[in-house]
Amino acid sequence: MIPFSGHNMCVQALMLGLALLLVFNSMVLATGDAKRRNNATIYTDKDGQMVLEDSSTRVVLKDLFLDVQMLGALNASVTALQRENADLRAETSQLREANDQLQDRLTIVEETQTASAAFTRVQAITDPGTYRVTLAISSNSDLPTSAPVYIEVGGAGGGGGGGSGCVSNGQDGGMTSLTPSSTWLSATGGGGGNSAYSITKAGGALHGKGTVGPIRLVGSGGDGGGGAVRDSFKAVEGGNGGYAAGVFQVDASTPITAEAIVGTGGAGASGGSECPLTPGRDGSDGFIIFHYPEGMDITITETF
């Protein structure tokens, strides 16, 4: 007997019937002549196997049924593989979409990032005067499209006051600034110190202060000039200049041209018959310092 099991009995019977019908038709058509057709018979051979046979074909039904079962299993495997392939295609599509999003973000980062390199190069302007400064990224640079520069400016120190024989006081120090299209940084100079003759009516000289910039400090610029001492009377020292600093971006496509003004230190007190013996000292000049990465060029030209 042909084994049928469980809930698959109807399906297996149907498959067997279809298989028998196909075999029967093939046996009938194989003769090539309707007049020579023989009636197919089904019987049980000596081994107990059911056999379908006509004059030209003999098929063991058990083997046929096993073949049908194998075909069914193969069909199920193909269906499972097709389903798995569809899942893989969907997952691949999701991964591609995620990769595209990451590439878009990477492009944005590359276009907007600033240089990660340290400020390894330094240039400074320490002589008072007016300058034209150009900041640009080199064409063969490894820097991104926008790179930072750290800039410090210091106002000039005020002149120190003189001894009691001086008839004038120290002069104020000059302002220092850096201005492209609008002022980036600015710091005032320190105040001049009073001479000893007026010491009783004057306090200490005022320090300059940063007036424009992300960082603004009082009295951290150029040093004020020392005050003179005579007959135990000490003149007032000049005030220190102010200080301002900040980080600014330079775009590769647009070099920056700025006007730089470096303040002159205030003159120490002078004048009077005895002042040459105890003059006040001049204040220090202002300064501008550029800290920038490799691949950026800064050109400084004095203008007159």
C-alpha positions as CSV (number, residue, x, y, z in Angstrom):
1,M,0.0,0.0,0.0
2,I,1.0,3.6,-0.6
3,P,1.6,5.3,2.8
4,F,-0.6,8.4,3.4
5,S,-0.2,10.2,6.7
6,G,-2.0,12.9,8.8
7,H,-3.5,16.0,7.3
8,N,-1.4,15.6,4.1
9,M,-3.6,12.6,3.0
10,C,-5.8,14.6,0.6
11,V,-3.0,16.5,-0.9
12,Q,-0.9,13.4,-1.4
13,A,-3.9,11.6,-3.0
14,L,-4.5,14.4,-5.3
15,M,-0.9,14.6,-6.3
16,L,-0.8,10.8,-6.9
17,G,-3.9,11.0,-9.0
18,L,-2.5,13.7,-11.1
19,A,0.8,11.8,-11.5
20,L,-1.1,8.7,-12.6
21,L,-3.1,10.7,-15.1
22,L,0.1,12.2,-16.5
23,V,1.8,8.9,-16.8
24,F,-1.2,7.3,-18.4
25,N,-1.5,10.0,-21.0
26,S,2.2,9.8,-21.8
27,M,1.9,6.0,-22.2
28,V,-1.0,6.4,-24.5
29,L,0.5,9.1,-26.6
30,A,3.9,7.3,-26.8
31,T,2.5,4.7,-29.2
32,G,2.1,7.4,-32.0
33,D,-0.9,5.5,-33.4
34,A,-4.4,5.4,-31.8
35,K,-5.1,2.0,-33.4
36,R,-2.1,0.5,-31.6
37,R,-3.1,1.8,-28.1
38,N,-3.1,-0.8,-25.3
39,N,-5.1,-0.5,-22.2
40,A,-2.9,0.3,-19.2
41,T,-3.2,-2.0,-16.1
42,I,-2.5,-1.5,-12.5
43,Y,-1.5,-4.5,-10.5
44,T,0.6,-5.7,-7.6
45,D,3.9,-7.4,-8.5
46,K,5.5,-10.2,-6.6
47,D,7.3,-7.7,-4.3
48,G,4.0,-6.2,-3.3
49,Q,4.6,-3.0,-5.2
50,M,1.7,-1.4,-7.2
51,V,2.7,-1.1,-10.8
52,L,1.2,0.8,-13.7
53,E,2.0,-0.9,-17.0
54,D,1.1,-1.0,-20.6
55,S,2.9,-2.6,-23.6
56,S,5.7,0.1,-23.6
57,T,6.0,1.5,-20.1
58,R,6.2,0.1,-16.6
59,V,6.1,2.4,-13.6
60,V,6.3,1.5,-9.9
61,L,3.8,3.8,-8.3
62,K,5.7,4.0,-5.0
63,D,8.7,5.4,-6.9
64,L,6.5,7.7,-8.7
65,F,5.0,8.9,-5.5
66,L,8.4,9.5,-4.0
67,D,9.4,11.5,-7.0
68,V,6.2,13.6,-6.7
69,Q,7.0,14.1,-3.0
70,M,10.6,15.2,-3.9
71,L,9.2,17.6,-6.5
72,G,6.9,19.1,-3.8
73,A,9.8,19.5,-1.4
74,L,11.9,21.1,-4.1
75,N,9.0,23.5,-4.9
76,A,8.7,24.4,-1.2
77,S,12.5,25.0,-1.0
78,V,12.3,27.2,-4.1
79,T,9.4,29.2,-2.6
80,A,11.3,29.7,0.7
81,L,14.4,30.8,-1.2
82,Q,12.4,33.2,-3.3
83,R,10.9,34.6,0.0
84,E,14.3,34.9,1.6
85,N,15.7,36.6,-1.6
86,A,12.9,39.1,-1.4
87,D,13.7,39.8,2.2
88,L,17.4,40.2,1.3
89,R,16.5,42.6,-1.5
90,A,14.4,44.7,0.9
91,E,17.2,44.7,3.5
92,T,19.8,45.6,0.8
93,S,17.5,48.5,-0.3
94,Q,17.3,49.8,3.3
95,L,21.1,49.5,3.7
96,R,21.6,51.4,0.4
97,E,19.2,54.1,1.6
98,A,21.1,54.4,4.9
99,N,24.4,54.5,3.1
100,D,23.1,57.3,0.9
101,Q,22.0,59.3,4.0
102,L,25.5,58.8,5.6
103,Q,27.2,60.0,2.3
104,D,25.0,63.1,2.3
105,R,25.9,63.8,5.9
106,L,29.6,63.2,5.2
107,T,29.4,65.6,2.2
108,I,27.8,68.3,4.4
109,V,30.5,67.8,7.1
110,E,33.3,68.0,4.5
111,E,31.8,71.2,3.1
112,T,31.3,72.9,6.4
113,Q,34.0,71.5,8.7
114,T,36.9,73.5,10.0
115,A,40.5,72.4,10.0
116,S,41.4,70.0,12.7
117,A,45.1,70.9,12.4
118,A,46.7,72.9,15.2
119,F,47.7,76.5,14.9
120,T,51.3,75.7,14.1
121,R,52.3,78.9,12.4
122,V,52.6,82.4,13.9
123,Q,53.0,85.9,12.5
124,A,53.0,89.1,14.5
125,I,53.0,92.9,13.8
126,T,54.8,94.7,16.6
127,D,55.8,97.9,15.0
128,P,53.2,100.7,15.1
129,G,51.7,101.8,11.9
130,T,49.0,100.9,9.3
131,Y,49.1,97.6,7.4
132,R,47.2,95.7,4.7
133,V,46.7,92.0,5.7
134,T,45.6,89.3,3.3
135,L,44.4,85.9,4.6
136,A,43.9,83.0,2.2
137,I,44.0,79.2,1.9
138,S,46.6,77.9,-0.4
139,S,45.4,76.2,-3.6
140,N,47.4,73.1,-2.9
141,S,46.5,73.0,0.8
142,D,45.0,69.9,2.5
143,L,42.8,72.2,4.5
144,P,39.0,72.0,4.0
145,T,37.0,74.7,2.4
146,S,36.9,76.7,5.6
147,A,39.8,77.0,8.1
148,P,40.2,79.0,11.3
149,V,42.7,81.6,12.3
150,Y,43.2,82.8,16.0
151,I,44.0,86.5,16.3
152,E,45.1,88.6,19.3
153,V,45.4,92.4,19.4
154,G,46.8,94.5,22.1
155,G,46.5,98.3,22.6
156,A,49.6,100.3,23.3
157,G,50.7,101.1,26.8
158,G,50.5,104.6,28.2
159,G,53.5,106.7,29.0
160,G,54.7,107.0,32.5
161,G,54.6,110.2,34.5
162,G,57.8,112.2,35.2
163,G,59.5,113.5,38.3
164,S,58.4,116.6,40.2
165,G,60.4,118.8,37.7
166,C,58.4,117.7,34.7
167,V,55.6,120.0,33.6
168,S,53.7,117.4,31.5
169,N,52.2,114.0,32.1
170,G,52.6,110.7,30.2
171,Q,50.7,110.4,27.0
172,D,47.9,107.8,26.3
173,G,48.8,104.8,24.2
174,G,47.3,104.3,20.8
175,M,44.4,101.9,19.8
176,T,45.1,98.7,17.9
177,S,42.5,97.2,15.6
178,L,41.9,94.7,12.8
179,T,39.2,95.6,10.3
180,P,38.1,93.6,7.2
181,S,34.6,94.7,6.0
182,S,33.7,95.3,9.6
183,T,35.9,95.5,12.7
184,W,36.9,92.1,14.0
185,L,39.0,93.1,17.0
186,S,39.8,96.4,18.7
187,A,41.6,97.4,22.0
188,T,42.3,100.8,23.4
189,G,45.6,102.1,24.7
190,G,46.5,102.6,28.3
191,G,46.3,106.0,29.9
192,G,49.3,108.2,30.5
193,G,50.6,108.5,34.0
194,N,50.6,111.8,35.9
195,S,53.9,113.3,36.9
196,A,55.0,113.8,40.5
197,Y,54.0,117.4,40.7
198,S,50.3,116.5,40.3
199,I,50.5,113.2,42.2
200,T,48.3,114.6,45.0
201,K,45.4,115.1,42.6
202,A,45.5,112.0,40.5
203,G,45.0,108.3,41.0
204,G,46.5,105.5,38.9
205,A,46.4,105.6,35.2
206,L,43.6,103.8,33.5
207,H,44.3,100.6,31.7
208,G,43.1,100.1,28.2
209,K,40.4,97.5,27.4
210,G,39.2,95.3,24.6
211,T,36.3,97.0,22.8
212,V,35.5,94.6,19.9
213,G,35.9,90.9,19.8
214,P,34.7,87.6,21.3
215,I,37.4,87.9,24.1
216,R,37.9,91.4,25.6
217,L,40.2,92.0,28.6
218,V,41.4,95.0,30.5
219,G,45.1,95.8,30.8
220,S,46.5,92.8,29.0
221,G,47.9,94.6,26.0
222,G,51.2,96.6,25.8
223,D,52.8,97.5,29.1
224,G,52.5,101.0,30.4
225,G,55.7,103.1,30.8
226,G,57.2,103.3,34.3
227,G,56.8,106.5,36.3
228,A,59.8,108.4,37.5
229,V,60.9,108.8,41.2
230,R,62.4,111.9,42.7
231,D,62.8,113.0,46.3
232,S,60.7,110.0,47.4
233,F,57.8,111.1,45.2
234,K,56.9,108.5,42.6
235,A,55.1,109.5,39.5
236,V,52.2,107.4,38.2
237,E,53.0,104.6,35.7
238,G,51.3,104.5,32.4
239,G,48.3,102.2,32.0
240,N,48.6,98.9,30.1
241,G,46.9,98.6,26.8
242,G,43.6,96.6,26.4
243,Y,43.4,93.2,24.8
244,A,41.0,91.4,22.4
245,A,41.1,88.0,20.7
246,G,39.0,85.6,18.7
247,V,38.8,82.8,16.2
248,F,37.7,83.7,12.7
249,Q,37.0,81.6,9.6
250,V,38.7,82.0,6.2
251,D,37.0,80.5,3.2
252,A,39.1,78.9,0.4
253,S,37.0,80.6,-2.3
254,T,37.2,84.1,-0.7
255,P,40.5,85.5,0.6
256,I,40.1,88.2,3.2
257,T,41.8,91.6,3.1
258,A,41.8,93.6,6.3
259,E,43.3,96.9,7.5
260,A,45.5,96.5,10.6
261,I,46.3,99.5,12.8
262,V,48.9,99.0,15.6
263,G,49.0,101.6,18.2
264,T,52.0,103.6,19.3
265,G,53.1,103.5,22.9
266,G,52.4,106.7,24.8
267,A,55.3,109.0,25.3
268,G,56.6,109.4,28.9
269,A,56.4,112.8,30.6
270,S,58.8,115.4,29.5
271,G,59.4,119.1,29.6
272,G,60.6,121.4,32.4
273,S,64.1,122.4,33.6
274,E,64.6,119.3,35.7
275,C,62.5,116.8,33.8
276,P,65.4,115.4,31.7
277,L,66.8,114.0,35.0
278,T,63.6,112.1,35.8
279,P,61.5,111.6,32.7
280,G,58.6,109.1,32.5
281,R,59.2,106.0,30.4
282,D,57.4,105.4,27.1
283,G,54.7,102.8,27.0
284,S,55.1,99.7,24.8
285,D,53.7,99.7,21.3
286,G,50.6,97.6,20.5
287,F,50.6,94.3,18.7
288,I,48.6,91.9,16.5
289,I,49.4,88.2,16.5
290,F,48.1,85.6,14.0
291,H,48.0,81.9,14.9
292,Y,47.1,79.8,11.9
293,P,47.4,76.2,10.4
294,E,49.7,74.9,7.7
295,G,48.1,75.6,4.3
296,M,47.0,79.1,5.1
297,D,48.9,82.1,3.8
298,I,49.0,85.5,5.6
299,T,50.6,88.4,3.8
300,I,51.3,91.7,5.7
301,T,52.2,94.9,3.8
302,E,52.8,98.2,5.5
303,T,50.9,101.1,4.0
304,F,51.9,104.8,4.2
